[in-house]
Amino acid sequence: MNLGVEFIGFCAWSFMDLISGHSGFSKRYGFVYVNRDEHDLKDLARRKKKSFFWYKDVISNNGKDL
């Protein structure tokens, strides 16, 4: 954007952690951590990650401070 490239928007990969067909739960993509792994559902608790709050700020200031 600083170099004059038009930027239309950003699409998040996933809101919550999702299972990858290739790497299972070893990679976590979402804004919200889900307490589970491939073989154990554990308690399925959800916790907001740092990226959740970053994206919340991006939305609230319309991308002004990236």
All heavy atoms as TSV, in Angstrom:
chain	resi	resn	atom	element	x	y	z
A	1	MET	N	N	0.821	-1.182	0.000
A	1	MET	CA	C	0.000	0.000	0.000
A	1	MET	C	C	0.868	1.250	0.000
A	1	MET	O	O	0.525	2.225	-0.662
A	1	MET	CB	C	-0.931	-0.001	1.213
A	1	MET	CG	C	-1.998	-1.070	1.124
A	1	MET	SD	S	-3.236	-1.117	2.447
A	1	MET	CE	C	-2.304	-0.875	3.910
A	2	ASN	N	N	1.962	1.204	0.739
A	2	ASN	CA	C	2.856	2.365	0.777
A	2	ASN	C	C	3.521	2.624	-0.565
A	2	ASN	O	O	3.975	3.728	-0.836
A	2	ASN	CB	C	3.920	2.187	1.855
A	2	ASN	CG	C	3.346	2.193	3.255
A	2	ASN	OD1	O	2.266	2.741	3.482
A	2	ASN	ND2	N	4.045	1.579	4.180
A	3	LEU	N	N	3.583	1.601	-1.415
A	3	LEU	CA	C	4.212	1.746	-2.726
A	3	LEU	C	C	3.195	2.051	-3.821
A	3	LEU	O	O	3.513	2.012	-4.994
A	3	LEU	CB	C	4.974	0.468	-3.071
A	3	LEU	CG	C	6.126	0.118	-2.132
A	3	LEU	CD1	C	6.731	-1.231	-2.507
A	3	LEU	CD2	C	7.188	1.203	-2.168
A	4	GLY	N	N	1.947	2.313	-3.410
A	4	GLY	CA	C	0.929	2.674	-4.386
A	4	GLY	C	C	0.113	1.512	-4.916
A	4	GLY	O	O	-0.651	1.668	-5.855
A	5	VAL	N	N	0.258	0.345	-4.325
A	5	VAL	CA	C	-0.525	-0.805	-4.752
A	5	VAL	C	C	-1.922	-0.694	-4.149
A	5	VAL	O	O	-2.080	-0.477	-2.954
A	5	VAL	CB	C	0.134	-2.122	-4.294
A	5	VAL	CG1	C	-0.731	-3.314	-4.658
A	5	VAL	CG2	C	1.524	-2.259	-4.893
A	6	GLU	N	N	-2.935	-0.842	-4.989
A	6	GLU	CA	C	-4.310	-0.777	-4.496
A	6	GLU	C	C	-4.621	-2.029	-3.684
A	6	GLU	O	O	-4.400	-3.151	-4.141
A	6	GLU	CB	C	-5.288	-0.665	-5.653
A	6	GLU	CG	C	-6.715	-0.495	-5.192
A	6	GLU	CD	C	-7.683	-0.340	-6.352
A	6	GLU	OE1	O	-7.240	-0.204	-7.500
A	6	GLU	OE2	O	-8.889	-0.368	-6.089
A	7	PHE	N	N	-5.090	-1.830	-2.481
A	7	PHE	CA	C	-5.421	-2.932	-1.578
A	7	PHE	C	C	-6.910	-2.895	-1.313
A	7	PHE	O	O	-7.435	-1.909	-0.802
A	7	PHE	CB	C	-4.633	-2.776	-0.261
A	7	PHE	CG	C	-4.870	-3.872	0.718
A	7	PHE	CD1	C	-4.267	-5.108	0.550
A	7	PHE	CD2	C	-5.705	-3.680	1.807
A	7	PHE	CE1	C	-4.482	-6.126	1.460
A	7	PHE	CE2	C	-5.926	-4.691	2.717
A	7	PHE	CZ	C	-5.315	-5.918	2.543
A	8	ILE	N	N	-7.611	-3.950	-1.681
A	8	ILE	CA	C	-9.062	-3.973	-1.559
A	8	ILE	C	C	-9.505	-4.578	-0.231
A	8	ILE	O	O	-10.413	-4.074	0.409
A	8	ILE	CB	C	-9.687	-4.747	-2.735
A	8	ILE	CG1	C	-9.365	-4.025	-4.044
A	8	ILE	CG2	C	-11.190	-4.888	-2.556
A	8	ILE	CD1	C	-9.739	-4.799	-5.280
A	9	GLY	N	N	-8.885	-5.655	0.213
A	9	GLY	CA	C	-9.342	-6.288	1.448
A	9	GLY	C	C	-8.472	-7.450	1.862
A	9	GLY	O	O	-7.515	-7.821	1.187
A	10	PHE	N	N	-8.830	-8.021	2.983
A	10	PHE	CA	C	-8.115	-9.152	3.551
A	10	PHE	C	C	-9.138	-10.206	3.940
A	10	PHE	O	O	-10.169	-9.885	4.519
A	10	PHE	CB	C	-7.326	-8.711	4.786
A	10	PHE	CG	C	-6.665	-9.847	5.525
A	10	PHE	CD1	C	-5.483	-10.394	5.067
A	10	PHE	CD2	C	-7.235	-10.379	6.667
A	10	PHE	CE1	C	-4.873	-11.446	5.732
A	10	PHE	CE2	C	-6.631	-11.429	7.342
A	10	PHE	CZ	C	-5.448	-11.963	6.871
A	11	CYS	N	N	-8.863	-11.437	3.612
A	11	CYS	CA	C	-9.762	-12.537	3.972
A	11	CYS	C	C	-9.011	-13.475	4.914
A	11	CYS	O	O	-7.990	-14.055	4.543
A	11	CYS	CB	C	-10.203	-13.287	2.724
A	11	CYS	SG	S	-11.345	-14.630	3.079
A	12	ALA	N	N	-9.487	-13.573	6.126
A	12	ALA	CA	C	-8.850	-14.462	7.108
A	12	ALA	C	C	-9.035	-15.918	6.682
A	12	ALA	O	O	-10.067	-16.296	6.135
A	12	ALA	CB	C	-9.482	-14.242	8.477
A	13	TRP	N	N	-8.026	-16.722	6.939
A	13	TRP	CA	C	-8.088	-18.143	6.569
A	13	TRP	C	C	-9.191	-18.845	7.346
A	13	TRP	O	O	-9.989	-19.575	6.798
A	13	TRP	CB	C	-6.736	-18.781	6.861
A	13	TRP	CG	C	-6.661	-20.209	6.434
A	13	TRP	CD1	C	-6.816	-21.310	7.213
A	13	TRP	CD2	C	-6.419	-20.704	5.113
A	13	TRP	NE1	N	-6.679	-22.456	6.471
A	13	TRP	CE2	C	-6.438	-22.109	5.165
A	13	TRP	CE3	C	-6.190	-20.095	3.891
A	13	TRP	CZ2	C	-6.232	-22.908	4.058
A	13	TRP	CZ3	C	-5.986	-20.898	2.791
A	13	TRP	CH2	C	-6.015	-22.279	2.883
A	14	SER	N	N	-9.244	-18.599	8.663
A	14	SER	CA	C	-10.248	-19.270	9.494
A	14	SER	C	C	-10.403	-18.522	10.807
A	14	SER	O	O	-9.429	-18.073	11.388
A	14	SER	CB	C	-9.813	-20.709	9.775
A	14	SER	OG	O	-10.700	-21.329	10.672
A	15	PHE	N	N	-11.624	-18.415	11.289
A	15	PHE	CA	C	-11.855	-17.754	12.573
A	15	PHE	C	C	-11.309	-18.593	13.728
A	15	PHE	O	O	-10.622	-18.100	14.602
A	15	PHE	CB	C	-13.355	-17.500	12.772
A	15	PHE	CG	C	-13.678	-16.899	14.101
A	15	PHE	CD1	C	-13.373	-15.572	14.360
A	15	PHE	CD2	C	-14.266	-17.650	15.101
A	15	PHE	CE1	C	-13.649	-15.002	15.595
A	15	PHE	CE2	C	-14.545	-17.094	16.333
A	15	PHE	CZ	C	-14.239	-15.770	16.581
A	16	MET	N	N	-11.616	-19.902	13.713
A	16	MET	CA	C	-11.133	-20.806	14.761
A	16	MET	C	C	-10.119	-21.771	14.156
A	16	MET	O	O	-10.102	-21.972	12.946
A	16	MET	CB	C	-12.284	-21.612	15.374
A	16	MET	CG	C	-13.258	-20.766	16.130
A	16	MET	SD	S	-14.514	-21.665	17.076
A	16	MET	CE	C	-14.814	-23.121	16.184
A	17	ASP	N	N	-9.296	-22.354	15.027
A	17	ASP	CA	C	-8.354	-23.360	14.560
A	17	ASP	C	C	-9.109	-24.433	13.790
A	17	ASP	O	O	-10.221	-24.816	14.145
A	17	ASP	CB	C	-7.649	-24.023	15.746
A	17	ASP	CG	C	-6.586	-23.139	16.349
A	17	ASP	OD1	O	-6.125	-22.207	15.669
A	17	ASP	OD2	O	-6.220	-23.392	17.505
A	18	LEU	N	N	-8.490	-24.895	12.720
A	18	LEU	CA	C	-9.116	-25.948	11.938
A	18	LEU	C	C	-8.107	-27.051	11.699
A	18	LEU	O	O	-6.906	-26.843	11.763
A	18	LEU	CB	C	-9.655	-25.394	10.618
A	18	LEU	CG	C	-8.650	-24.680	9.713
A	18	LEU	CD1	C	-8.048	-25.636	8.716
A	18	LEU	CD2	C	-9.333	-23.535	9.027
A	19	ILE	N	N	-8.615	-28.220	11.425
A	19	ILE	CA	C	-7.727	-29.349	11.177
A	19	ILE	C	C	-7.308	-29.329	9.706
A	19	ILE	O	O	-8.127	-29.119	8.822
A	19	ILE	CB	C	-8.389	-30.681	11.562
A	19	ILE	CG1	C	-7.371	-31.797	11.560
A	19	ILE	CG2	C	-9.569	-30.985	10.690
A	19	ILE	CD1	C	-7.802	-33.040	12.291
A	20	SER	N	N	-6.034	-29.483	9.486
A	20	SER	CA	C	-5.494	-29.497	8.138
A	20	SER	C	C	-5.370	-30.943	7.669
A	20	SER	O	O	-4.903	-31.800	8.413
A	20	SER	CB	C	-4.120	-28.831	8.143
A	20	SER	OG	O	-3.442	-29.103	6.942
A	21	GLY	N	N	-5.768	-31.198	6.452
A	21	GLY	CA	C	-5.635	-32.543	5.914
A	21	GLY	C	C	-4.194	-32.975	5.800
A	21	GLY	O	O	-3.878	-34.160	5.829
A	22	HIS	N	N	-3.304	-32.011	5.711
A	22	HIS	CA	C	-1.880	-32.313	5.545
A	22	HIS	C	C	-1.137	-32.399	6.879
A	22	HIS	O	O	-0.337	-33.294	7.090
A	22	HIS	CB	C	-1.230	-31.256	4.658
A	22	HIS	CG	C	0.240	-31.430	4.484
A	22	HIS	ND1	N	0.781	-32.469	3.767
A	22	HIS	CD2	C	1.276	-30.720	4.955
A	22	HIS	CE1	C	2.097	-32.386	3.809
A	22	HIS	NE2	N	2.428	-31.325	4.510
A	23	SER	N	N	-1.420	-31.457	7.804
A	23	SER	CA	C	-0.619	-31.409	9.033
A	23	SER	C	C	-1.445	-31.499	10.315
A	23	SER	O	O	-0.929	-31.221	11.389
A	23	SER	CB	C	0.214	-30.128	9.045
A	23	SER	OG	O	-0.623	-28.996	8.946
A	24	GLY	N	N	-2.704	-31.876	10.208
A	24	GLY	CA	C	-3.532	-32.032	11.406
A	24	GLY	C	C	-3.646	-30.737	12.188
A	24	GLY	O	O	-3.837	-29.671	11.623
A	25	PHE	N	N	-3.501	-30.838	13.506
A	25	PHE	CA	C	-3.555	-29.653	14.354
A	25	PHE	C	C	-2.169	-29.121	14.697
A	25	PHE	O	O	-2.016	-28.295	15.585
A	25	PHE	CB	C	-4.321	-29.955	15.653
A	25	PHE	CG	C	-5.790	-29.670	15.553
A	25	PHE	CD1	C	-6.687	-30.690	15.340
A	25	PHE	CD2	C	-6.270	-28.381	15.663
A	25	PHE	CE1	C	-8.039	-30.434	15.247
A	25	PHE	CE2	C	-7.621	-28.106	15.562
A	25	PHE	CZ	C	-8.511	-29.135	15.353
A	26	SER	N	N	-1.131	-29.589	13.999
A	26	SER	CA	C	0.212	-29.101	14.313
A	26	SER	C	C	0.395	-27.651	13.868
A	26	SER	O	O	1.210	-26.937	14.421
A	26	SER	CB	C	1.274	-29.991	13.681
A	26	SER	OG	O	1.180	-29.953	12.281
A	27	LYS	N	N	-0.376	-27.219	12.862
A	27	LYS	CA	C	-0.390	-25.813	12.459
A	27	LYS	C	C	-1.749	-25.250	12.830
A	27	LYS	O	O	-2.776	-25.872	12.582
A	27	LYS	CB	C	-0.157	-25.668	10.965
A	27	LYS	CG	C	1.235	-26.023	10.545
A	27	LYS	CD	C	1.446	-25.708	9.086
A	27	LYS	CE	C	2.863	-26.034	8.686
A	27	LYS	NZ	N	3.115	-25.721	7.283
A	28	ARG	N	N	-1.743	-24.071	13.424
A	28	ARG	CA	C	-2.991	-23.454	13.872
A	28	ARG	C	C	-3.181	-22.146	13.127
A	28	ARG	O	O	-2.352	-21.260	13.203
A	28	ARG	CB	C	-2.931	-23.219	15.373
A	28	ARG	CG	C	-2.636	-24.518	16.125
A	28	ARG	CD	C	-3.673	-24.737	17.135
A	28	ARG	NE	N	-3.498	-26.012	17.801
A	28	ARG	CZ	C	-4.496	-26.635	18.368
A	28	ARG	NH1	N	-5.688	-26.114	18.356
A	28	ARG	NH2	N	-4.304	-27.787	18.961
A	29	TYR	N	N	-4.272	-22.031	12.393
A	29	TYR	CA	C	-4.481	-20.898	11.502
A	29	TYR	C	C	-5.460	-19.859	12.038
A	29	TYR	O	O	-5.477	-18.752	11.568
A	29	TYR	CB	C	-5.017	-21.378	10.150
A	29	TYR	CG	C	-4.113	-22.359	9.456
A	29	TYR	CD1	C	-4.389	-23.722	9.475
A	29	TYR	CD2	C	-2.987	-21.923	8.782
A	29	TYR	CE1	C	-3.560	-24.618	8.822
A	29	TYR	CE2	C	-2.155	-22.819	8.126
A	29	TYR	CZ	C	-2.456	-24.170	8.149
A	29	TYR	OH	O	-1.642	-25.045	7.512
A	30	GLY	N	N	-6.319	-20.208	12.953
A	30	GLY	CA	C	-7.413	-19.336	13.343
A	30	GLY	C	C	-7.054	-18.242	14.331
A	30	GLY	O	O	-5.958	-18.187	14.884
A	31	PHE	N	N	-8.001	-17.351	14.556
A	31	PHE	CA	C	-7.874	-16.282	15.552
A	31	PHE	C	C	-8.218	-16.780	16.951
A	31	PHE	O	O	-7.909	-16.134	17.931
A	31	PHE	CB	C	-8.817	-15.119	15.218
A	31	PHE	CG	C	-8.493	-14.434	13.924
A	31	PHE	CD1	C	-9.455	-14.308	12.941
A	31	PHE	CD2	C	-7.241	-13.901	13.693
A	31	PHE	CE1	C	-9.165	-13.653	11.754
A	31	PHE	CE2	C	-6.943	-13.249	12.511
A	31	PHE	CZ	C	-7.915	-13.131	11.540
A	32	VAL	N	N	-8.880	-17.927	17.023
A	32	VAL	CA	C	-9.304	-18.489	18.300
A	32	VAL	C	C	-8.728	-19.904	18.429
A	32	VAL	O	O	-8.924	-20.745	17.554
A	32	VAL	CB	C	-10.844	-18.527	18.419
A	32	VAL	CG1	C	-11.284	-19.202	19.698
A	32	VAL	CG2	C	-11.415	-17.117	18.331
A	33	TYR	N	N	-7.996	-20.140	19.519
A	33	TYR	CA	C	-7.400	-21.450	19.803
A	33	TYR	C	C	-8.480	-22.395	20.302
A	33	TYR	O	O	-9.311	-22.022	21.135
A	33	TYR	CB	C	-6.309	-21.296	20.869
A	33	TYR	CG	C	-5.751	-22.596	21.358
A	33	TYR	CD1	C	-4.712	-23.218	20.676
A	33	TYR	CD2	C	-6.241	-23.216	22.501
A	33	TYR	CE1	C	-4.182	-24.422	21.120
A	33	TYR	CE2	C	-5.727	-24.417	22.958
A	33	TYR	CZ	C	-4.704	-25.016	22.257
A	33	TYR	OH	O	-4.195	-26.202	22.698
A	34	VAL	N	N	-8.502	-23.615	19.772
A	34	VAL	CA	C	-9.430	-24.648	20.234
A	34	VAL	C	C	-8.600	-25.727	20.922
A	34	VAL	O	O	-7.684	-26.288	20.327
A	34	VAL	CB	C	-10.232	-25.262	19.071
A	34	VAL	CG1	C	-11.165	-26.344	19.586
A	34	VAL	CG2	C	-11.012	-24.188	18.330
A	35	ASN	N	N	-8.918	-26.009	22.173
A	35	ASN	CA	C	-8.159	-26.979	22.970
A	35	ASN	C	C	-8.538	-28.401	22.570
A	35	ASN	O	O	-9.455	-28.995	23.114
A	35	ASN	CB	C	-8.414	-26.755	24.461
A	35	ASN	CG	C	-7.500	-27.600	25.314
A	35	ASN	OD1	O	-6.399	-27.949	24.898
A	35	ASN	ND2	N	-7.942	-27.925	26.508
A	36	ARG	N	N	-7.802	-28.910	21.575
A	36	ARG	CA	C	-7.976	-30.289	21.115
A	36	ARG	C	C	-6.788	-30.647	20.249
A	36	ARG	O	O	-5.984	-29.799	19.888
A	36	ARG	CB	C	-9.270	-30.464	20.345
A	36	ARG	CG	C	-9.278	-29.742	19.000
A	36	ARG	CD	C	-10.303	-30.280	18.042
A	36	ARG	NE	N	-9.976	-31.658	17.717
A	36	ARG	CZ	C	-10.699	-32.406	16.901
A	36	ARG	NH1	N	-11.770	-31.931	16.347
A	36	ARG	NH2	N	-10.344	-33.649	16.649
A	37	ASP	N	N	-6.670	-31.900	19.932
A	37	ASP	CA	C	-5.688	-32.330	18.940
A	37	ASP	C	C	-6.326	-33.397	18.061
A	37	ASP	O	O	-7.526	-33.662	18.181
A	37	ASP	CB	C	-4.376	-32.794	19.591
A	37	ASP	CG	C	-4.547	-33.969	20.542
A	37	ASP	OD1	O	-5.429	-34.824	20.298
A	37	ASP	OD2	O	-3.791	-34.036	21.526
A	38	GLU	N	N	-5.535	-34.028	17.208
A	38	GLU	CA	C	-6.111	-34.995	16.262
A	38	GLU	C	C	-6.798	-36.166	16.945
A	38	GLU	O	O	-7.781	-36.680	16.444
A	38	GLU	CB	C	-5.025	-35.557	15.331
A	38	GLU	CG	C	-4.491	-34.582	14.336
A	38	GLU	CD	C	-3.232	-33.900	14.813
A	38	GLU	OE1	O	-3.105	-33.613	16.013
A	38	GLU	OE2	O	-2.364	-33.645	13.994
A	39	HIS	N	N	-6.269	-36.596	18.085
A	39	HIS	CA	C	-6.754	-37.828	18.707
A	39	HIS	C	C	-7.517	-37.616	20.004
A	39	HIS	O	O	-8.057	-38.564	20.559
A	39	HIS	CB	C	-5.569	-38.765	18.957
A	39	HIS	CG	C	-4.742	-38.992	17.728
A	39	HIS	ND1	N	-5.199	-39.679	16.629
A	39	HIS	CD2	C	-3.502	-38.567	17.400
A	39	HIS	CE1	C	-4.282	-39.690	15.687
A	39	HIS	NE2	N	-3.227	-39.019	16.130
A	40	ASP	N	N	-7.576	-36.396	20.487
A	40	ASP	CA	C	-8.224	-36.130	21.775
A	40	ASP	C	C	-8.982	-34.809	21.697
A	40	ASP	O	O	-8.392	-33.773	21.409
A	40	ASP	CB	C	-7.159	-36.069	22.880
A	40	ASP	CG	C	-7.743	-35.918	24.270
A	40	ASP	OD1	O	-8.987	-35.896	24.409
A	40	ASP	OD2	O	-6.949	-35.822	25.223
A	41	LEU	N	N	-10.280	-34.860	21.951
A	41	LEU	CA	C	-11.081	-33.630	21.905
A	41	LEU	C	C	-10.831	-32.737	23.111
A	41	LEU	O	O	-11.205	-31.573	23.096
A	41	LEU	CB	C	-12.572	-33.977	21.831
A	41	LEU	CG	C	-13.017	-34.655	20.546
A	41	LEU	CD1	C	-14.512	-34.957	20.609
A	41	LEU	CD2	C	-12.700	-33.810	19.341
A	42	LYS	N	N	-10.199	-33.270	24.166
A	42	LYS	CA	C	-9.933	-32.525	25.399
A	42	LYS	C	C	-11.217	-31.845	25.855
A	42	LYS	O	O	-12.274	-32.459	25.815
A	42	LYS	CB	C	-8.775	-31.563	25.211
A	42	LYS	CG	C	-7.490	-32.293	24.820
A	42	LYS	CD	C	-6.330	-31.370	24.740
A	42	LYS	CE	C	-5.101	-32.178	24.326
A	42	LYS	NZ	N	-3.922	-31.380	24.264
A	43	ASP	N	N	-11.161	-30.573	26.243
A	43	ASP	CA	C	-12.394	-29.907	26.696
A	43	ASP	C	C	-12.966	-28.953	25.647
A	43	ASP	O	O	-13.991	-28.317	25.859
A	43	ASP	CB	C	-12.169	-29.176	28.013
A	43	ASP	CG	C	-11.162	-28.045	27.899
A	43	ASP	OD1	O	-10.631	-27.810	26.800
A	43	ASP	OD2	O	-10.901	-27.395	28.929
A	44	LEU	N	N	-12.310	-28.855	24.483
A	44	LEU	CA	C	-12.744	-28.002	23.378
A	44	LEU	C	C	-12.893	-26.529	23.759
A	44	LEU	O	O	-13.601	-25.767	23.097
A	44	LEU	CB	C	-14.059	-28.512	22.772
A	44	LEU	CG	C	-13.982	-29.887	22.106
A	44	LEU	CD1	C	-15.373	-30.325	21.653
A	44	LEU	CD2	C	-13.034	-29.874	20.932
A	45	ALA	N	N	-12.211	-26.115	24.816
A	45	ALA	CA	C	-12.263	-24.708	25.237
A	45	ALA	C	C	-11.709	-23.815	24.137
A	45	ALA	O	O	-10.800	-24.202	23.405
A	45	ALA	CB	C	-11.472	-24.516	26.525
A	46	ARG	N	N	-12.274	-22.622	24.028
A	46	ARG	CA	C	-11.807	-21.644	23.047
A	46	ARG	C	C	-11.123	-20.494	23.766
A	46	ARG	O	O	-11.615	-20.014	24.779
A	46	ARG	CB	C	-12.990	-21.068	22.269
A	46	ARG	CG	C	-13.395	-21.876	21.065
A	46	ARG	CD	C	-14.185	-23.065	21.417
A	46	ARG	NE	N	-14.827	-23.614	20.216
A	46	ARG	CZ	C	-15.269	-24.827	20.138
A	46	ARG	NH1	N	-15.148	-25.647	21.145
A	46	ARG	NH2	N	-15.841	-25.251	19.048
A	47	ARG	N	N	-9.962	-20.060	23.224
A	47	ARG	CA	C	-9.240	-18.910	23.788
A	47	ARG	C	C	-8.813	-17.996	22.647
A	47	ARG	O	O	-8.265	-18.460	21.642
A	47	ARG	CB	C	-8.019	-19.381	24.570
A	47	ARG	CG	C	-8.385	-20.102	25.862
A	47	ARG	CD	C	-7.171	-20.360	26.733
A	47	ARG	NE	N	-6.237	-21.326	26.161
A	47	ARG	CZ	C	-6.351	-22.648	26.239
A	47	ARG	NH1	N	-7.390	-23.176	26.846
A	47	ARG	NH2	N	-5.452	-23.438	25.714
A	48	LYS	N	N	-9.052	-16.717	22.818
A	48	LYS	CA	C	-8.668	-15.734	21.803
A	48	LYS	C	C	-7.146	-15.602	21.769
A	48	LYS	O	O	-6.508	-15.472	22.796
A	48	LYS	CB	C	-9.298	-14.387	22.109
A	48	LYS	CG	C	-10.803	-14.424	22.091
A	48	LYS	CD	C	-11.376	-13.123	22.607
A	48	LYS	CE	C	-12.877	-13.228	22.739
A	48	LYS	NZ	N	-13.459	-12.093	23.450
A	49	LYS	N	N	-6.590	-15.628	20.563
A	49	LYS	CA	C	-5.147	-15.465	20.374
A	49	LYS	C	C	-4.815	-13.986	20.181
A	49	LYS	O	O	-5.696	-13.149	19.991
A	49	LYS	CB	C	-4.697	-16.226	19.124
A	49	LYS	CG	C	-4.911	-17.710	19.163
A	49	LYS	CD	C	-4.381	-18.265	17.854
A	49	LYS	CE	C	-4.755	-19.688	17.630
A	49	LYS	NZ	N	-4.268	-20.157	16.325
A	50	LYS	N	N	-3.523	-13.664	20.184
A	50	LYS	CA	C	-3.077	-12.287	19.920
A	50	LYS	C	C	-3.618	-11.799	18.584
A	50	LYS	O	O	-4.001	-10.636	18.440
A	50	LYS	CB	C	-1.555	-12.195	19.904
A	50	LYS	CG	C	-0.898	-12.343	21.238
A	50	LYS	CD	C	0.613	-12.214	21.067
A	50	LYS	CE	C	1.352	-12.548	22.341
A	50	LYS	NZ	N	2.818	-12.456	22.144
A	51	SER	N	N	-3.648	-12.690	17.605
A	51	SER	CA	C	-4.128	-12.308	16.281
A	51	SER	C	C	-5.598	-11.907	16.301
A	51	SER	O	O	-6.039	-11.095	15.480
A	51	SER	CB	C	-3.913	-13.446	15.276
A	51	SER	OG	O	-4.577	-14.623	15.706
A	52	PHE	N	N	-6.380	-12.431	17.225
A	52	PHE	CA	C	-7.784	-12.041	17.369
A	52	PHE	C	C	-7.881	-10.551	17.665
A	52	PHE	O	O	-8.649	-9.821	17.038
A	52	PHE	CB	C	-8.442	-12.845	18.493
A	52	PHE	CG	C	-9.861	-12.430	18.796
A	52	PHE	CD1	C	-10.927	-13.075	18.186
A	52	PHE	CD2	C	-10.132	-11.404	19.690
A	52	PHE	CE1	C	-12.234	-12.694	18.461
A	52	PHE	CE2	C	-11.431	-11.016	19.966
A	52	PHE	CZ	C	-12.484	-11.664	19.348
A	53	PHE	N	N	-7.085	-10.112	18.621
A	53	PHE	CA	C	-7.127	-8.707	19.030
A	53	PHE	C	C	-6.531	-7.800	17.955
A	53	PHE	O	O	-7.008	-6.688	17.740
A	53	PHE	CB	C	-6.436	-8.522	20.380
A	53	PHE	CG	C	-7.132	-9.303	21.459
A	53	PHE	CD1	C	-6.615	-10.505	21.909
A	53	PHE	CD2	C	-8.321	-8.856	21.996
A	53	PHE	CE1	C	-7.270	-11.244	22.879
A	53	PHE	CE2	C	-8.987	-9.574	22.974
A	53	PHE	CZ	C	-8.457	-10.769	23.408
A	54	TRP	N	N	-5.505	-8.298	17.236
A	54	TRP	CA	C	-4.940	-7.548	16.131
A	54	TRP	C	C	-6.000	-7.328	15.053
A	54	TRP	O	O	-6.206	-6.213	14.577
A	54	TRP	CB	C	-3.741	-8.284	15.532
A	54	TRP	CG	C	-3.259	-7.673	14.263
A	54	TRP	CD1	C	-2.428	-6.594	14.131
A	54	TRP	CD2	C	-3.610	-8.072	12.929
A	54	TRP	NE1	N	-2.229	-6.311	12.799
A	54	TRP	CE2	C	-2.949	-7.195	12.041
A	54	TRP	CE3	C	-4.404	-9.085	12.409
A	54	TRP	CZ2	C	-3.048	-7.304	10.668
A	54	TRP	CZ3	C	-4.517	-9.187	11.028
A	54	TRP	CH2	C	-3.845	-8.304	10.180
A	55	TYR	N	N	-6.709	-8.387	14.681
A	55	TYR	CA	C	-7.720	-8.283	13.631
A	55	TYR	C	C	-8.897	-7.419	14.085
A	55	TYR	O	O	-9.465	-6.672	13.299
A	55	TYR	CB	C	-8.186	-9.672	13.207
A	55	TYR	CG	C	-8.898	-9.693	11.883
A	55	TYR	CD1	C	-8.315	-9.151	10.746
A	55	TYR	CD2	C	-10.152	-10.267	11.757
A	55	TYR	CE1	C	-8.966	-9.173	9.523
A	55	TYR	CE2	C	-10.812	-10.297	10.536
A	55	TYR	CZ	C	-10.212	-9.746	9.428
A	55	TYR	OH	O	-10.852	-9.759	8.222
A	56	LYS	N	N	-9.237	-7.514	15.351
A	56	LYS	CA	C	-10.290	-6.658	15.905
A	56	LYS	C	C	-9.925	-5.184	15.722
A	56	LYS	O	O	-10.760	-4.368	15.327
A	56	LYS	CB	C	-10.483	-6.975	17.382
A	56	LYS	CG	C	-11.538	-6.153	18.064
A	56	LYS	CD	C	-11.623	-6.526	19.533
A	56	LYS	CE	C	-12.565	-5.585	20.260
A	56	LYS	NZ	N	-12.588	-5.828	21.688
A	57	ASP	N	N	-8.659	-4.848	15.984
A	57	ASP	CA	C	-8.195	-3.467	15.799
A	57	ASP	C	C	-8.197	-3.066	14.321
A	57	ASP	O	O	-8.557	-1.939	13.984
A	57	ASP	CB	C	-6.802	-3.265	16.387
A	57	ASP	CG	C	-6.789	-3.281	17.899
A	57	ASP	OD1	O	-7.859	-3.069	18.505
A	57	ASP	OD2	O	-5.707	-3.485	18.471
A	58	VAL	N	N	-7.790	-3.976	13.447
A	58	VAL	CA	C	-7.794	-3.705	12.008
A	58	VAL	C	C	-9.210	-3.352	11.565
A	58	VAL	O	O	-9.434	-2.389	10.828
A	58	VAL	CB	C	-7.266	-4.911	11.201
A	58	VAL	CG1	C	-7.545	-4.749	9.719
A	58	VAL	CG2	C	-5.788	-5.099	11.444
A	59	ILE	N	N	-10.177	-4.120	12.033
A	59	ILE	CA	C	-11.577	-3.869	11.665
A	59	ILE	C	C	-12.050	-2.542	12.234
A	59	ILE	O	O	-12.669	-1.733	11.538
A	59	ILE	CB	C	-12.479	-5.023	12.144
A	59	ILE	CG1	C	-12.157	-6.296	11.370
A	59	ILE	CG2	C	-13.953	-4.649	11.997
A	59	ILE	CD1	C	-12.780	-7.542	11.939
A	60	SER	N	N	-11.754	-2.286	13.503
A	60	SER	CA	C	-12.277	-1.081	14.161
A	60	SER	C	C	-11.695	0.223	13.586
A	60	SER	O	O	-12.362	1.248	13.591
A	60	SER	CB	C	-12.059	-1.135	15.671
A	60	SER	OG	O	-10.685	-1.048	15.976
A	61	ASN	N	N	-10.436	0.155	13.081
A	61	ASN	CA	C	-9.870	1.402	12.516
A	61	ASN	C	C	-9.787	1.341	10.980
A	61	ASN	O	O	-9.074	2.118	10.367
A	61	ASN	CB	C	-8.519	1.741	13.155
A	61	ASN	CG	C	-7.434	0.750	12.834
A	61	ASN	OD1	O	-7.377	0.209	11.736
A	61	ASN	ND2	N	-6.558	0.489	13.787
A	62	ASN	N	N	-10.541	0.398	10.413
A	62	ASN	CA	C	-10.654	0.262	8.955
A	62	ASN	C	C	-9.289	0.111	8.279
A	62	ASN	O	O	-9.048	0.635	7.200
A	62	ASN	CB	C	-11.420	1.447	8.367
A	62	ASN	CG	C	-11.986	1.152	6.994
A	62	ASN	OD1	O	-12.221	-0.003	6.660
A	62	ASN	ND2	N	-12.186	2.180	6.198
A	63	GLY	N	N	-8.369	-0.594	8.933
A	63	GLY	CA	C	-7.071	-0.890	8.349
A	63	GLY	C	C	-6.076	0.244	8.381
A	63	GLY	O	O	-5.021	0.159	7.764
A	64	LYS	N	N	-6.380	1.306	9.110
A	64	LYS	CA	C	-5.478	2.471	9.162
A	64	LYS	C	C	-4.116	2.107	9.757
A	64	LYS	O	O	-3.087	2.547	9.257
A	64	LYS	CB	C	-6.131	3.580	9.981
A	64	LYS	CG	C	-5.294	4.835	10.045
A	64	LYS	CD	C	-5.969	5.909	10.875
A	64	LYS	CE	C	-5.057	7.106	11.015
A	64	LYS	NZ	N	-5.580	8.074	11.962
A	65	ASP	N	N	-4.100	1.310	10.816
A	65	ASP	CA	C	-2.855	0.935	11.493
A	65	ASP	C	C	-2.587	-0.550	11.320
A	65	ASP	O	O	-2.965	-1.351	12.133
A	65	ASP	CB	C	-2.933	1.277	12.984
A	65	ASP	CG	C	-3.172	2.750	13.239
A	65	ASP	OD1	O	-2.533	3.564	12.549
A	65	ASP	OD2	O	-4.002	3.067	14.106
A	66	LEU	N	N	-1.938	-0.891	10.236
A	66	LEU	CA	C	-1.612	-2.298	9.999
A	66	LEU	C	C	-0.236	-2.571	10.555
A	66	LEU	O	O	0.196	-3.597	10.767
A	66	LEU	CB	C	-1.666	-2.632	8.507
A	66	LEU	CG	C	-3.053	-2.574	7.888
A	66	LEU	CD1	C	-2.966	-2.837	6.390
A	66	LEU	CD2	C	-3.970	-3.608	8.519
